[in-house]
Amino acid sequence: MSDTVRGLRHVEHVMGTVVSFDIRDKRGPAIEAALSEAVSWLHHVDEVYSTYRPDSAISRLARHEIEVADCSAEVREVLALCRSAARNTAGWFSHLATGFLDPSGLVKGWAVEGASQILYEAGARNTCLNGGGDLRLRGEAAPGTPWRIGIAHPLRPGELCATVEAGDLAVATSGTAERSAHIVNPHLGIPANGLASVTVTGAGLTMTDVYATAAFARGESARDWLESLDGYEGFAVLPDGRSWRTDGFPGETVPEHGSV
C-alpha cells in the first residue's frame, strides 16, 4: 500500500480478478484499518462464494453436500438477492443459467459495494473501487473535480468507447472483451451474442452489476428495458461497432460507425 498526494492506492488480486482501491481522503489510522478490512472482506467473499473453490459454500451447495438451511445467514441472504434479481429481470439474470448454481453475476458487485461501504463508514468519502471493470465511485477525485473513468472498447483493444464523469455512482460493464462468451441467455441456454458490451450506471453496484448482466443477455431488447428502469442508464456497443445510449446516460461516447 503506497501513498498518493491525499490518500492511498492499493491493488488486490482476488475473486479471479483485480480490485483496485483509489482513496483520495487524507490517510490516517482509521482509513488504513478500513482498507485492510475491505481487502479481508473481499477474500472472505472469494472463499465463500467462488465456484472455482471446491470447498466454498457455493460449490458444496452445487454438489448437494449441504443444504441452504446449513449455510450462514449471509449466504442465505445472497441467494435471496439472486432470486429477487431473477424476478426483477424477468429471468434475464439467473444464478442457475448454466444449469449449476453460480451467483457470480451478483456477488462481484455486491462484494465491491460492501468494500466501498466499509471505507465510507471509516470516514473515506472520496473513493473509487474498480473490481474487474465494475466501479463504485464516491465523492470527488479532487476538490471540485468529479471522477472521470473510461469504458474500454470491446472491439478495439486499448481504445475507449465512452467516458463517464460522476461523483456518487456505480458503473458496471458486461461483455466479451475480458472473458469471451461467458454470459448465457438464460431462456435459451446458449451464450448471449446480441451485444459486444453494455455499460449500466446506477446508485449501487449490486443491482447495477445485475442489470448489466441481464441487459447483455437480452441483447436487442436491452435498450428499451433499460429505458424503463428508474435510476439506471446504459450504453452499448453492437458487434458491428455501432452503439446506442439511453437518454440519461451520464457520459460522453466516442463516435464510431454510427448509432442506432
Secondary structure, DSSP 8 states (H G I E B T S, - for coil): -EE-SSSEEEEEEETTEEEEEEE-S---HHHHHHHHHHHHHHHHHHHHH-SS-TTSHHHHHHTTSS-GGGS-HHHHHHHHHHHHHHHHTTTSS-TTTTSS--THHHHHHHHHHHHHHHHHHTT--SEEEEETTEEEEES-SBTTB-EEEEEE-SSSTT-EEEEEEESSEEEEEEESTTTSS--EETTTTEE--S-SEEEEEESSHHHHHHHHHHHHHHGGGHHHHHHHSTT-EEEEE-TTS-EEE-TT--EEE---S-B-
